[in-house]
Structures are given as C-alpha cells and as structure tokens.
C-alpha cells in the first residue's frame, strides 16, 4: 500500500505525527475577472403564432378600454353635464374651477367602471385617460371637491332625474307600455346618527342587524331602464308607497309629448302587497293600469262575514279544483322549454267588485286570475309539513316539563300554549287541550290534528291570485306579464353588485341621497347600453362590454 500524503510534525512529547491532506485548509480560489454588464439586446420581432398572440392581446386591451368611447357619447346624448350645470351652476359662476356637471360626470363614470369610495376616486382618475380627454387634473378629483358637489346636487335631485329620463325616453324611444315597480333595501354599517332615513326595518338583504334605507324604482320591462327612483326611510312599508309612485309616474308622463292609443296607458307590474285599496282607488281614471298579486288584506273589515275573510281568500276558495284543471295556460318559462315532463300552469279568470271606501262612489271593478302552480303546490305541502312538525315538537317538549316549575298549574301551561300558538302558521291545524292538574288526575297535555283544516289547506296548495285594473288582459297575458316582476330585481342586483352602491362611506343624509342619485344615473346608462345591444341583436351583456 502506498503511503498517505500529508504533513509531518512533532507533538509536545517529541513524537512524530502526520496530518492528512484532507484536514489541511483548502487553498483559496483563483480570482476571476468581473464581467462588464450591458443592456440586453432588443428581442426579435415575433413571428408565426407569437405574432398572432400579440395581436390578440392588443385587441383584448382595446376592448377593455372601449367602455369610455361607448359611455361618453351616451352621456352627451342625455346631456348629463349640461342638465346638471343648468340646475346647479349659478349664473355668472367662475369658470376657473370644475363645474358641477363635470364632477358629476366623473362620479357617474367611476360608478360604471371602477366604483370606489370618494377618497380613492382621485387615484382612479389618475390611471385613466379622462384627465386628457376632459382637460382636468387628476388632483382636482379629490374627495373634498366630490363631497361639495354632492351637497350642490342635493336640492335639485328630482329635477335632474326628470330631465335625464325625459331625454332618455325621447332619444332612445323607450317602450312605456309595460313597467315594473319594486323596492329594495340598502344596508349600512354604523350608527348614522346624522341620517334620519337610515333606520332598522325589514331587510331584503337578510341583515336585520343593520340599519338601512330603501330604494323604490320603476323600470321598463324592455331592458330594465329606470324611469323613477326614490330614497325612502329604512322602515317604510311597501304597501304605503304605490300611490306616491303613481303620482310621480303621472307627472313624468305629463312632461312627454302626447301619444295616442294603448302606448299612453302603461301597465305597472308590481310585487305582492302593492295592490291595496288605496292604490286601486288612485289607479281608477289615472290612465295607468296595475297588475300584481292581490294584497291579502284587500276587502277585510267589511261588515259582511264573507268580506271579512278578504277578497283574496274568498277567490281562492271559490274556484273549484275541476275549474282549474280545465283551464291550462300556455305560459312556459325558458327553463322548461326542453322539459318533457313539464306540468303547465292553470288559471281561472274572475271579475270582482269591491265597495269604494267612499260610499257615494261606484264600486271598484277588478279582474282577478286564480293561478295554480304545480311547483308552488309541492313547496306549500313541504312547508306546511315542516311547520306542523315543529309545532308538535314544541308541544312534546312542553309535555315533558309538566309538573316541574314553572309548569305546575293548568294556568301556567295554558299561558305557555297561548305563546306557542300565537301567530304560528300551523296553529289552525291542531287542537290543544290541558287535562288534569288536581289531586286525582295529574297535569297532562293532549293535541289532535284538525283534518278538515288540513284537507282545505291541501286543496288550496299552489294557488295564488293576480289582479289587474285592465279588463282587456286575457288569463295567459296576465300570467305572462306578471312573470316580468324579476326585471327590477335584476337591476337591484346590478346596483348592489357592479355599480357598488354600498358600502357607503358617508354620514350626511344629503350626501347619501346624492351618491345614490349618481349610482342610479350610472344604472340608467348601464341599462341603455344593454338596450342598444339587444336592439342590435348582440348577445353581449352590459357587464361584459363595460368590464
């Protein structure tokens, strides 16, 4: 074996030692010269598929930036800037500052393209071509200026909206023959002590823990173009709003050029609880017709026993199962176009006379349609079973507590039963009795199902009543047109979604109203874009075009 290479040395005692080369520290590396850095060469021009891809990307970029060329001409056609300046800019005002019409245009455009709190609008503006297009400085779009503009707009909101809608109707020949009216809620986070309208109320957003305001809107069935909007208190009841809505609609129609024929008798389609007695009295002779589900309270309070049950209930009970089975309707929703097992709706038309609230006036005539929906029948049966089961479960739980405090006497048990049954939707289907409670018979609880009430409820499953003041509408027309009640709901989804009416970072009621106005103007433009796309036969949504 060969000897290992290494270094020899002697230790402290004089012995010879060898150190392996593996234990020797490595030699330092040879220094290398530093290479000079230079700019990279220009990439070669793309060819083939790379060139096609670059062209496609450029095209997509143009489409994404193409919203402004679409929106700006629409604003010019409506005369948005001029209308706002005519109402809000005082005569002889200085032109060195931004006029309120221009600031409103910026706010509306922001709502459409990139909704943001007022404090961030300035940053958004700096990233767009609007400063060059409109000849403004992005710094001029600061939140202080925007808030002051909202203050200027507030006294003129109704007049501004009317002028814009009249311009839209004339410019785009909007179809006013069928309109929809509905209300939604806009929830807020915080106390909002300075805003009287922001209150607790029935939340359509399923957030009863938040304060809210309500937004009442009338839109066209064609493309859902908003014609009227009102900001209401958060606790406003739906049934109290139709009369005021009709008055506002009549005022709008009075500002338009005269028309003839049915085109000048719009049909307002509303949601439930809107056809109240007060509303029916207002619609008589107004030149406007109404259609929608009947108010359950309609006709109640009449001296006769039949009327005391209400017109709606009376109609539901009067139509027999055989009559409904013999009256199928042609209406078929889009989702059922290719369903071979589709079960049609059925409907029976009736004419109803209601006594006028003023005894010296003739009775009100109403055309009603009792509708049977197979899908609703299944849901009604399931809901009744669920409610009845829950009530019986609560009674069973109570029966297990009898004899224990506080349920030691018949009076305390009866009080608890009254609490359970009060306003319970299944209370009419059970008879509950308290037994015993003395030394001979222990305290007990017994209940039985009322088969007659269950059978009557089963017979009425799937039925609901539509009413209209237009006697010319056939049964199928009434059902078909009533199904367009979803148009304002879709527009409300646009307001709360892409246009982002919330969250609202404002606390003054006046500024909240003005910001909602700007959002509704944005919705007006959004709906007009979709209307023009529909009329052009293009299967593109407004959201896709503007995004």
Buried (B, 14 or more C-beta within 10 A) or exposed (E): EEEEEBEEEEEEEEEEEEEEEEEEEEEEEEEEEEEEEEEEEEEEEEEEEEEEEEEEEEEEEEEEEEBBEBBBEBBEEBBBBBBBBBBBBEEEEEEEEBBBBBBBBBBBBBBBBBBBEBEBBBEBBEEBEBBEEBEBEBEBBBBEBBBEBBEBBBEBBBEBBBBBBBBBBEEBEBBBBBBBBBBBBBBBEEEBEEBEBBBEBBBBEEEEEBBBBBBBBBBBBBBBBBBBBBBBBBBBEBBEBBBEBBEBBEEBBEEBEEEEEEEBBBBBBBBBBBBBBBBBBBBEEBEBBBBBBBBBBBBBEBEEEEBEBBBBBBBBBEBEEEBBEEBBBEBEEEEBEEEEEEEBBBBBBBEBEBBBEEEEEEEBEBBBBBBBBBEBBEEBBEEBEEBBEEBBEBBEEBBEBBEEEEBBEBEBBBEBBEEBBEEBEBBEBBEBEBEEBEEEEEBBBEBEEBEEBBEEBEEBBBBBBBBBBBEEBEBBBBBBBBEBBEBBBEBBEBBBEBBBBBEBBBBBBBBBBBBBBBBBBBBBBBBBBBBBBBEEEEEEEBEEBBE
